[in-house]
């Protein structure tokens, strides 16, 4: 079996799908990437047994059909050093001896039988399907993924929750301290349904979706999901269990509204957080007469910092404490110029929303407060 392929295209696809591989695999063959040549098209597959990523690439002068697997790290490290040129891959399907010929030389590998590579579990039973624009999925995952938990006791929180209604889809993530709810009204699913996408496939999608301009098609059942893009397909095991009722923890009556420039707020937080206690990362916010005061102190080292920012606020003076890195993460996940911080009292969650929501979108972020020392 032999075929010709672009060195750059092959290397790009290999580097992308190899991200799914784990450093410690139960099956040695999972250290390899599966090559399958069929009908003049090359299919590449990488897996860690729970998540599988596939891609197709066009080849020329294809002769024969079959499957073989090559250890991914050595293959990628060798091909990425070849400048853009067509390379020829020859495979002996009896001995799995592999020869890669390029302009000035050749590589020799020993592969493995591709038919021993594990096949991802197929989706069956009550299969449901969802189609949405790739950029909508990218925005939903990018804005919510940072808030997902890493909790062995509550595995349902360790991913992004896709909550589908008849007229919208909502991306949700929370770790108990922060919560993101991104509701998009431009997507119209077939009907009410939901699933929890684990962190790993969500991170893979976050990496490949910026290059995709078409539609993302999601097929899923109670256990597995398959997300098809123009150039890649990701199959994964879903997180089982019931996601908590996220709407019940979002306050609806926070009376105090602070409108502030997002970038100015982030810059002040980064400067002041240098002086926060390393054990708590506590940042104090005080609002009064169109002024937001950001402050932090470390009593152990007798250091402190304070900065004033102009804002829109005409309520009574109040103070509230937040974890500095958490607050910066929340603000970085919003893309508008001004944000609205809705507060009630120092013991209740603060709600952060864009001052101007994007069309057909309702983005809300929640952050639990920390107890102030004074």
C-alpha positions as CSV (number, residue, x, y, z in Angstrom):
1,X,0.0,0.0,0.0
2,X,1.3,3.4,-0.9
3,X,0.1,7.1,-1.2
4,X,1.4,10.6,-1.4
5,X,0.4,13.4,1.0
6,X,1.4,17.0,1.8
7,X,3.9,17.0,4.7
8,X,2.5,20.2,6.2
9,X,-1.1,19.1,6.0
10,X,-0.3,15.7,7.5
11,X,1.8,17.2,10.3
12,X,-1.0,19.8,11.2
13,X,-3.6,17.1,11.4
14,X,-1.4,14.7,13.4
15,X,-0.5,17.5,15.9
16,X,-4.1,18.4,16.4
17,X,-5.6,14.9,16.9
18,X,-2.6,13.8,19.1
19,X,-3.8,16.2,21.8
20,X,-6.4,13.6,22.7
21,X,-3.8,11.0,23.7
22,X,-3.0,10.3,27.3
23,X,0.5,10.1,28.8
24,X,-0.4,6.8,30.5
25,X,-2.5,4.4,28.4
26,X,-3.8,1.1,29.5
27,X,-3.4,-0.2,25.9
28,X,0.1,0.3,24.3
29,X,-1.5,0.7,20.9
30,X,-3.2,3.9,22.1
31,X,0.3,5.6,22.0
32,X,-0.2,5.3,18.2
33,X,-2.2,7.1,15.6
34,X,-4.3,4.9,13.3
35,X,-4.0,5.4,9.6
36,X,-6.8,4.0,7.4
37,X,-6.7,4.4,3.6
38,X,-9.9,3.8,1.8
39,X,-11.3,5.0,-1.5
40,X,-8.4,7.3,-2.0
41,X,-8.9,9.1,1.3
42,X,-6.8,8.9,4.4
43,X,-8.5,8.8,7.8
44,X,-6.5,9.6,10.9
45,X,-7.6,8.5,14.4
46,X,-6.2,9.1,17.9
47,X,-7.8,8.0,21.2
48,X,-7.4,7.7,24.9
49,X,-10.2,5.0,25.1
50,X,-12.8,7.5,26.4
51,X,-12.3,10.3,23.8
52,X,-11.5,9.7,20.2
53,X,-10.6,12.3,17.6
54,X,-10.7,11.7,13.8
55,X,-9.7,13.7,10.7
56,X,-9.6,13.1,7.0
57,X,-7.0,14.2,4.6
58,X,-6.8,14.0,0.8
59,X,-4.0,11.9,-0.8
60,X,-2.8,11.3,-4.3
61,X,-1.5,8.3,-6.2
62,X,-3.1,6.0,-3.7
63,X,-2.5,2.3,-4.3
64,X,-4.2,-0.3,-2.1
65,X,-6.3,-0.1,1.0
66,X,-5.8,-1.0,4.7
67,X,-5.1,0.0,8.2
68,X,-1.9,0.5,10.2
69,X,-0.8,2.3,13.3
70,X,2.4,4.3,14.1
71,X,3.7,5.6,17.4
72,X,2.6,9.2,17.3
73,X,5.4,11.1,19.1
74,X,8.3,9.9,16.9
75,X,6.2,10.3,13.8
76,X,5.2,13.9,14.6
77,X,8.7,14.9,15.7
78,X,10.1,13.6,12.4
79,X,7.5,14.9,10.0
80,X,7.4,18.4,11.5
81,X,11.1,18.9,10.5
82,X,10.3,18.4,6.8
83,X,9.6,21.5,4.8
84,X,6.4,21.7,2.8
85,X,6.6,19.0,0.0
86,X,4.8,15.9,-1.1
87,X,5.9,12.8,0.8
88,X,5.3,9.2,-0.1
89,X,4.3,6.6,2.4
90,X,4.8,2.9,1.6
91,X,3.4,0.2,3.9
92,X,3.9,-3.5,3.9
93,X,0.6,-4.8,5.3
94,X,2.1,-8.2,6.1
95,X,5.0,-7.0,8.2
96,X,3.8,-3.4,8.9
97,X,7.2,-2.1,7.8
98,X,6.7,1.6,6.9
99,X,8.9,3.8,4.7
100,X,8.3,7.5,4.4
101,X,10.2,9.1,1.4
102,X,10.8,12.8,1.1
103,X,12.9,15.0,-1.2
104,X,16.3,14.4,0.4
105,X,15.9,11.2,2.4
106,X,13.6,8.6,4.0
107,X,12.3,7.4,7.4
108,X,11.7,3.8,8.3
109,X,9.2,2.8,11.0
110,X,7.7,-0.4,12.3
111,X,4.0,0.0,12.7
112,X,1.3,-2.1,14.2
113,X,-1.8,-3.9,12.9
114,X,-4.5,-1.2,12.6
115,X,-7.3,-3.7,13.1
116,X,-6.2,-4.1,16.8
117,X,-6.9,-0.4,17.4
118,X,-10.0,0.1,19.6
119,X,-13.1,1.3,17.9
120,X,-15.1,4.1,19.7
121,X,-18.4,3.0,21.1
122,X,-21.2,3.7,18.6
123,X,-24.2,5.9,19.4
124,X,-27.4,3.9,19.4
125,X,-30.8,3.8,21.1
126,X,-32.6,7.1,21.3
127,X,-30.1,9.2,19.3
128,X,-30.7,12.9,19.3
129,X,-29.1,15.5,17.0
130,X,-28.3,19.2,17.3
131,X,-27.0,21.5,14.6
132,X,-25.4,24.9,15.5
133,X,-23.0,27.3,14.1
134,X,-19.4,26.5,15.0
135,X,-18.8,30.0,16.4
136,X,-21.8,29.7,18.7
137,X,-20.4,26.5,20.1
138,X,-16.9,28.1,20.4
139,X,-18.3,31.1,22.3
140,X,-20.4,28.9,24.6
141,X,-17.5,26.6,25.5
142,X,-14.9,29.4,25.8
143,X,-17.0,31.5,28.1
144,X,-18.0,28.6,30.4
145,X,-15.2,26.1,30.5
146,X,-13.0,28.0,33.0
147,X,-15.8,27.7,35.6
148,X,-16.1,23.9,35.4
149,X,-15.2,22.0,38.5
150,X,-12.5,19.3,39.2
151,X,-14.3,17.5,41.9
152,X,-14.2,13.7,42.3
153,X,-17.2,13.8,44.7
154,X,-19.4,15.7,42.2
155,X,-18.4,14.4,38.8
156,X,-21.5,16.0,37.2
157,X,-19.9,19.4,37.8
158,X,-16.7,18.5,35.9
159,X,-17.8,19.6,32.5
160,X,-20.0,21.9,30.4
161,X,-23.7,21.4,30.6
162,X,-25.6,21.7,27.3
163,X,-29.2,22.5,28.2
164,X,-31.5,22.5,25.2
165,X,-35.0,24.0,25.1
166,X,-37.3,24.4,22.1
167,X,-36.1,27.9,21.4
168,X,-32.6,28.1,22.8
169,X,-29.5,26.3,24.0
170,X,-27.8,27.2,27.3
171,X,-24.1,26.5,28.1
172,X,-23.6,26.1,31.9
173,X,-20.5,25.5,34.0
174,X,-20.0,25.9,37.8
175,X,-17.6,24.7,40.5
176,X,-19.7,26.0,43.4
177,X,-17.7,29.3,43.7
178,X,-18.4,30.7,40.2
179,X,-21.1,29.9,37.6
180,X,-21.5,30.8,33.9
181,X,-24.9,30.7,32.1
182,X,-24.7,31.5,28.4
183,X,-28.1,31.3,26.8
184,X,-28.3,31.5,23.0
185,X,-31.6,32.1,21.3
186,X,-30.4,31.7,17.7
187,X,-30.2,27.9,18.0
188,X,-33.5,25.9,17.8
189,X,-33.0,22.3,19.0
190,X,-35.4,19.5,18.1
191,X,-36.8,19.5,21.6
192,X,-35.9,19.7,25.3
193,X,-32.8,17.5,26.1
194,X,-29.4,17.9,27.8
195,X,-26.0,16.3,28.3
196,X,-22.8,17.1,30.2
197,X,-19.7,17.3,28.0
198,X,-16.4,16.4,29.9
199,X,-13.5,18.9,30.1
200,X,-11.2,17.1,27.7
201,X,-13.4,17.0,24.6
202,X,-14.5,20.6,25.5
203,X,-10.8,21.7,25.4
204,X,-10.2,19.8,22.1
205,X,-13.2,21.6,20.6
206,X,-12.0,24.9,21.9
207,X,-8.7,24.3,20.0
208,X,-10.2,23.3,16.7
209,X,-13.4,25.4,16.5
210,X,-11.6,28.7,15.7
211,X,-10.5,27.1,12.4
212,X,-14.0,25.9,11.5
213,X,-16.5,28.2,9.8
214,X,-19.3,25.7,9.1
215,X,-21.9,24.0,11.2
216,X,-21.2,21.7,14.1
217,X,-23.4,18.6,14.2
218,X,-23.8,17.0,17.6
219,X,-25.3,13.5,17.8
220,X,-25.8,12.0,21.3
221,X,-27.5,9.4,23.4
222,X,-27.5,8.8,27.1
223,X,-23.9,7.7,27.2
224,X,-21.9,9.0,24.2
225,X,-21.7,12.0,22.0
226,X,-20.2,12.6,18.5
227,X,-19.4,16.1,17.3
228,X,-18.8,16.5,13.6
229,X,-17.0,19.5,12.2
230,X,-15.8,20.2,8.6
231,X,-12.3,18.7,9.2
232,X,-12.6,16.8,12.5
233,X,-14.9,14.5,14.4
234,X,-14.8,14.0,18.2
235,X,-16.4,11.1,19.9
236,X,-16.5,10.9,23.7
237,X,-18.1,9.4,26.7
238,X,-20.5,11.8,28.4
239,X,-20.6,12.5,32.1
240,X,-23.5,10.5,33.6
241,X,-25.8,11.9,36.3
242,X,-28.1,14.9,36.8
243,X,-26.8,18.4,36.6
244,X,-27.8,20.6,39.6
245,X,-30.6,23.2,39.1
246,X,-28.4,26.1,38.2
247,X,-31.3,28.6,37.9
248,X,-32.1,28.2,41.6
249,X,-28.8,29.7,42.8
250,X,-29.0,32.8,40.5
251,X,-30.3,35.8,42.6
252,X,-33.0,37.7,40.8
253,X,-33.4,40.7,43.1
254,X,-29.9,42.2,43.6
255,X,-30.8,45.9,44.0
256,X,-27.4,47.6,43.6
257,X,-26.0,48.0,40.1
258,X,-22.5,49.0,39.4
259,X,-21.5,49.8,35.7
260,X,-17.8,49.9,35.1
261,X,-15.3,49.7,32.2
262,X,-14.2,46.1,32.0
263,X,-10.6,46.6,30.9
264,X,-10.0,49.3,33.5
265,X,-11.4,47.0,36.2
266,X,-9.2,44.1,35.1
267,X,-6.1,46.3,35.1
268,X,-6.8,47.5,38.6
269,X,-7.5,44.0,39.9
270,X,-4.2,42.7,38.5
271,X,-2.2,45.5,40.1
272,X,-3.9,45.3,43.5
273,X,-4.0,41.5,43.6
274,X,-0.2,41.4,43.9
275,X,-0.7,42.7,47.5
276,X,-3.5,40.2,48.4
277,X,-2.9,37.4,51.0
278,X,-1.5,34.4,49.2
279,X,-3.7,32.1,51.3
280,X,-7.0,33.8,50.5
281,X,-6.4,36.0,47.4
282,X,-9.1,38.3,48.9
283,X,-9.9,41.5,47.0
284,X,-12.2,44.1,48.6
285,X,-14.6,46.1,46.5
286,X,-16.2,49.2,47.9
287,X,-18.7,51.2,45.9
288,X,-19.8,54.8,46.8
289,X,-20.8,57.9,44.8
290,X,-19.7,56.7,41.3
291,X,-16.4,55.4,42.6
292,X,-15.3,51.8,42.8
293,X,-12.4,51.2,45.2
294,X,-10.4,48.1,44.7
295,X,-8.1,47.1,47.7
296,X,-6.1,44.2,49.1
297,X,-3.8,43.7,52.0
298,X,-1.5,41.0,53.4
299,X,-1.4,41.3,57.2
300,X,1.5,38.8,57.5
301,X,3.8,41.1,55.5
302,X,2.2,44.5,56.3
303,X,1.6,45.3,52.6
304,X,-1.5,46.7,51.0
305,X,-2.8,48.4,47.8
306,X,-5.8,50.5,46.9
307,X,-7.0,51.9,43.6
308,X,-10.0,54.0,42.6
309,X,-12.0,53.5,39.3
310,X,-14.8,55.7,38.0
311,X,-18.1,53.9,37.7
312,X,-21.9,54.4,37.5
313,X,-23.4,53.9,40.9
314,X,-26.0,55.9,42.9
315,X,-26.9,53.5,45.7
316,X,-25.9,53.3,49.3
317,X,-22.2,52.7,50.2
318,X,-21.3,49.0,50.5
319,X,-18.3,46.7,50.6
320,X,-18.0,43.1,49.4
321,X,-15.0,40.6,49.1
322,X,-14.2,38.3,46.1
323,X,-11.4,35.9,45.2
324,X,-9.2,38.0,43.0
325,X,-8.2,35.4,40.4
326,X,-11.8,34.1,40.1
327,X,-13.0,37.7,39.5
328,X,-10.3,38.3,36.8
329,X,-11.2,35.0,35.1
330,X,-14.9,36.0,35.0
331,X,-14.1,39.4,33.5
332,X,-11.8,37.9,30.9
333,X,-14.6,35.7,29.7
334,X,-16.7,38.7,28.7
335,X,-15.9,40.6,25.6
336,X,-17.9,43.8,25.9
337,X,-16.6,47.2,26.9
338,X,-18.7,47.8,30.1
339,X,-19.9,45.2,32.6
340,X,-22.7,45.5,35.2
341,X,-22.0,44.1,38.7
342,X,-25.3,43.4,40.5
343,X,-25.0,43.2,44.3
344,X,-27.3,42.8,47.3
345,X,-25.2,42.5,50.4
346,X,-21.7,41.2,51.4
347,X,-23.0,37.7,52.0
348,X,-24.9,37.1,48.7
349,X,-23.5,36.2,45.3
350,X,-22.6,39.0,42.9
351,X,-24.0,38.7,39.3
352,X,-21.9,40.0,36.4
353,X,-23.4,40.6,33.0
354,X,-22.3,42.6,29.9
355,X,-23.8,46.1,29.8
356,X,-24.8,45.4,26.2
357,X,-25.7,41.8,25.4
358,X,-24.9,40.4,22.0
359,X,-27.7,39.7,19.7
360,X,-29.8,36.6,20.5
361,X,-27.6,36.0,23.6
362,X,-28.1,36.3,27.4
363,X,-24.8,35.9,29.2
364,X,-24.6,35.8,33.0
365,X,-21.8,35.1,35.4
366,X,-22.1,34.6,39.1
367,X,-19.4,34.8,41.8
368,X,-19.7,33.8,45.4
369,X,-18.4,36.4,47.9
370,X,-15.7,36.0,50.5
371,X,-16.0,37.1,54.1
372,X,-14.3,40.5,54.8
373,X,-11.9,40.8,57.8
374,X,-13.4,44.2,58.8
